[in-house]
Amino acid sequence: MSDLSYSLIKKELDVSALRQRVIAHNIANINTAGFKRSDVVFEDKLQDALDKNGQYLDSVEPEVVRDDSTSFREDGNNVDLDKEMTDMAENNIMYDALVSQLDTKMGIMRTVINEGR
């Protein structure tokens, strides 16, 4: 399958998996002095590619960026467990929605193939 919606779902699933790893890394380092949390930047890049009619969709890649702007503790660590857990829950909801969309799309394809016999 090479249509735009399938490509978007696949790319977003990959980004969601990366985001989960980054969030887990942030949480694992909550007690590491001087640790700065990271985040995944993707949606703005994706929107720019879609605004250009999806021409550059394959070249859009997520970027892991370090957040040096804040510090919650004297030791320089800026991991906020509440934020990380909220981000993780949001990411899980997105992942589940993407899997559901992919499942629906695959079901439609199965129907088309089976009814075409």
C-alpha positions as CSV (number, residue, x, y, z in Angstrom):
1,M,0.0,0.0,0.0
2,S,1.4,3.4,-0.9
3,D,-1.4,5.8,-0.3
4,L,-1.0,9.0,1.8
5,S,-3.2,7.9,4.7
6,Y,-1.3,4.6,5.1
7,S,2.1,6.4,5.0
8,L,0.9,8.9,7.6
9,I,-0.4,6.3,10.0
10,K,2.9,4.3,9.6
11,K,5.0,7.4,10.2
12,E,3.0,8.5,13.2
13,L,3.2,5.0,14.7
14,D,7.0,5.2,14.4
15,V,7.0,8.7,16.0
16,S,4.8,7.4,18.8
17,A,7.2,4.6,19.6
18,L,10.1,7.0,19.6
19,R,8.2,9.4,21.8
20,Q,7.5,6.6,24.3
21,R,11.2,5.8,24.5
22,V,12.1,9.4,25.0
23,I,9.5,9.8,27.8
24,A,10.7,6.6,29.5
25,H,14.3,7.9,29.3
26,N,13.2,11.2,30.9
27,I,11.5,9.3,33.7
28,A,14.4,7.0,34.2
29,N,16.7,10.0,34.8
30,I,14.4,11.9,37.2
31,N,17.0,11.7,39.9
32,T,20.1,12.4,37.8
33,A,21.7,15.7,38.7
34,G,21.9,18.1,35.7
35,F,19.8,15.9,33.4
36,K,17.7,17.8,30.9
37,R,14.6,16.3,29.6
38,S,14.1,15.7,25.9
39,D,11.0,15.9,23.7
40,V,10.1,14.7,20.1
41,V,9.4,17.3,17.5
42,F,7.4,16.1,14.6
43,E,3.9,17.4,14.1
44,D,5.0,20.9,12.9
45,K,7.3,19.4,10.4
46,L,4.6,17.0,9.2
47,Q,2.1,19.9,8.8
48,D,4.7,21.8,6.7
49,A,5.0,18.8,4.4
50,L,1.3,18.3,4.2
51,D,0.9,22.0,3.3
52,K,3.1,21.2,0.3
53,N,0.7,18.5,-0.9
54,G,2.6,15.7,0.8
55,Q,5.5,16.0,-1.6
56,Y,8.1,15.7,1.1
57,L,6.3,13.4,3.4
58,D,8.9,10.6,3.2
59,S,11.7,13.0,4.1
60,V,10.0,14.3,7.2
61,E,11.7,12.8,10.3
62,P,11.1,13.3,14.0
63,E,13.8,15.1,15.9
64,V,14.7,14.5,19.6
65,V,15.4,17.9,21.2
66,R,16.8,18.7,24.6
67,D,14.8,21.1,26.8
68,D,17.4,23.4,28.3
69,S,15.0,26.2,29.1
70,T,13.8,25.1,32.5
71,S,15.2,23.8,35.7
72,F,12.9,22.6,38.5
73,R,15.5,21.7,41.0
74,E,18.7,23.1,42.4
75,D,20.7,20.2,40.9
76,G,19.7,21.4,37.4
77,N,17.4,18.5,36.6
78,N,14.2,19.6,34.8
79,V,12.1,16.4,34.7
80,D,8.6,17.0,36.0
81,L,7.1,13.5,36.7
82,D,3.5,14.8,36.3
83,K,4.2,16.3,32.9
84,E,6.0,13.1,31.8
85,M,3.2,10.9,32.9
86,T,0.6,13.2,31.2
87,D,2.7,13.1,28.0
88,M,2.9,9.3,28.2
89,A,-0.9,9.0,28.7
90,E,-1.4,11.3,25.7
91,N,1.0,9.3,23.6
92,N,-0.7,6.0,24.6
93,I,-4.1,7.4,23.5
94,M,-2.6,8.6,20.2
95,Y,-0.9,5.2,19.6
96,D,-4.2,3.3,20.3
97,A,-6.1,5.6,17.9
98,L,-3.5,5.1,15.2
99,V,-3.6,1.3,15.6
100,S,-7.4,1.5,15.3
101,Q,-7.2,3.6,12.1
102,L,-4.7,1.1,10.7
103,D,-6.9,-1.8,11.6
104,T,-9.9,-0.1,9.9
105,K,-7.9,0.6,6.8
106,M,-6.6,-3.0,6.6
107,G,-10.2,-4.3,7.1
108,I,-11.3,-2.2,4.2
109,M,-8.5,-3.6,2.1
110,R,-9.4,-7.1,3.1
111,T,-13.0,-6.5,2.1
112,V,-12.0,-5.1,-1.3
113,I,-9.8,-8.0,-2.0
114,N,-12.3,-10.6,-0.8
115,E,-15.2,-9.0,-2.6
116,G,-13.1,-8.7,-5.8
117,R,-12.9,-12.5,-6.3
